[in-house]
Amino acid sequence: MISHRVMLMVGFMTVLSTGLRAEEGAARNIEMKKWAEKLQARLARLERQKQPITVAAVRGEEKKPQSSGLYWKKPKKQMLPAPDELQAFKSAVKTLEDGKREEAAAAFKTFLASYPKSPLADEAKSSLEMLTQP
C-alpha cells in the first residue's frame, strides 16, 4: 500500500509539473504574440510601399549616335504581393493573433499552397515552423 507521504509527493510533483507546463504555455503564447506583431509590422511596411515604376532612359554613348534611343527598365521581380494574397496572409496573421494556433497553421499551409512564390512565402514558412513546434 502506498504511504501517505508518497501520495503527497506524487500530488506535489503533479501540481509542480502542471504549473511548469502552464508557464511554458504562457511563454509560448507571448512568443507567438510577439511574432504576430512582427508580421503585422511587415504587412504595414508592405502596404506603405508603392508599386514599382517603369523607367525610360536614353543611352549615353557618345561614339554611337545612331543608338536605338529609349529602352525600358523592367522590375526584376514583383516586390508587393497581389491584393488577394495579401488578404490571405493578413487573415492567417489575424488568426494567429487571436491565439488559434491550429487554425493559423492551417491558414499558413493554405497560403503556401495557393501562393508558393509570394514575397510573403518566407514569413509564412517561418510562421508555420513556429506553430508546429511542440
C-alpha positions in Angstrom: 0.0 0.0 0.0 1.3 3.4 -0.9 2.1 5.6 2.1 0.6 9.0 2.7 4.0 10.7 2.1 4.4 9.1 -1.3 0.9 10.1 -2.3 1.7 13.7 -1.1 4.9 13.7 -3.1 3.2 12.4 -6.2 0.5 15.1 -5.8 3.1 17.8 -5.3 5.1 16.7 -8.4 1.9 16.7 -10.4 1.0 20.2 -9.3 4.5 21.4 -9.9 4.7 19.9 -13.4 1.3 21.3 -14.3 2.5 24.7 -13.1 5.6 24.4 -15.2 3.6 23.4 -18.3 1.3 26.4 -17.7 4.3 28.7 -17.5 5.8 27.2 -20.7 2.4 27.7 -22.4 2.2 31.3 -21.3 5.8 31.9 -22.5 4.9 30.3 -25.9 1.8 32.5 -26.1 3.9 35.6 -25.5 6.4 34.4 -28.2 3.5 33.9 -30.6 2.1 37.3 -29.9 5.5 39.0 -30.5 5.8 37.1 -33.8 2.4 38.2 -34.9 3.3 41.8 -34.1 6.4 41.5 -36.3 4.3 40.1 -39.1 1.8 43.0 -38.7 4.7 45.5 -38.9 5.9 43.7 -42.1 2.5 44.0 -43.6 2.3 47.7 -42.6 5.6 48.3 -44.4 4.4 46.5 -47.5 1.2 48.5 -47.6 3.1 51.8 -47.5 5.3 50.8 -50.4 4.3 51.9 -53.8 4.2 49.7 -56.9 7.4 49.6 -58.9 7.7 52.3 -61.6 8.9 51.6 -65.1 11.7 53.9 -66.1 12.6 55.1 -69.6 16.2 56.3 -70.2 18.4 57.4 -73.0 21.6 55.6 -73.6 24.5 57.8 -73.1 27.0 56.5 -75.6 28.8 59.3 -77.5 30.5 57.1 -80.1 27.3 55.7 -81.5 24.8 58.5 -82.2 22.6 56.0 -84.1 21.8 54.3 -80.8 18.3 53.0 -80.5 17.4 55.8 -78.2 15.0 54.8 -75.5 15.0 51.5 -73.7 12.8 50.2 -70.8 14.0 49.0 -67.5 11.7 46.3 -66.1 11.5 45.5 -62.4 13.4 42.3 -61.6 10.5 40.8 -59.6 7.3 41.9 -58.2 8.0 43.3 -54.7 4.5 43.6 -53.5 2.1 40.7 -53.1 -1.2 40.8 -55.1 -4.2 42.0 -53.1 -5.7 38.5 -52.8 -2.5 37.0 -51.4 -2.1 40.0 -49.0 -5.6 39.4 -47.7 -5.0 35.7 -47.3 -1.8 36.4 -45.3 -3.5 39.0 -43.2 -6.2 36.5 -42.4 -3.7 33.9 -41.2 -1.9 36.5 -39.1 -5.2 37.6 -37.5 -5.9 34.0 -36.7 -2.5 33.7 -35.0 -3.1 36.9 -33.1 -6.4 35.5 -31.8 -4.5 32.6 -30.3 -5.9 29.9 -32.6 -2.7 28.1 -33.3 -4.1 25.1 -35.2 -6.3 27.3 -37.4 -3.4 29.7 -38.0 -1.2 26.8 -39.0 -3.8 25.6 -41.4 -4.2 29.1 -42.8 -0.5 29.4 -43.4 -0.4 26.0 -45.1 -3.2 27.1 -47.4 -1.4 30.3 -48.1 1.7 28.5 -49.1 -0.2 26.0 -51.3 -2.0 28.9 -53.0 0.9 31.3 -53.3 4.2 29.4 -53.2 6.1 32.2 -54.9 4.7 35.1 -52.9 7.0 37.7 -51.4 5.4 36.7 -48.1 6.2 33.0 -48.5 9.3 33.1 -46.3 7.3 34.7 -43.5 4.5 32.1 -43.9 7.0 29.2 -43.8 8.7 30.7 -40.6 5.2 31.1 -39.0 4.3 27.6 -39.9 7.5 26.2 -38.4 7.0 28.2 -35.2 3.4 27.0 -34.9 4.2 23.3 -35.5 7.0 23.2 -32.9 6.0 21.2 -29.8 
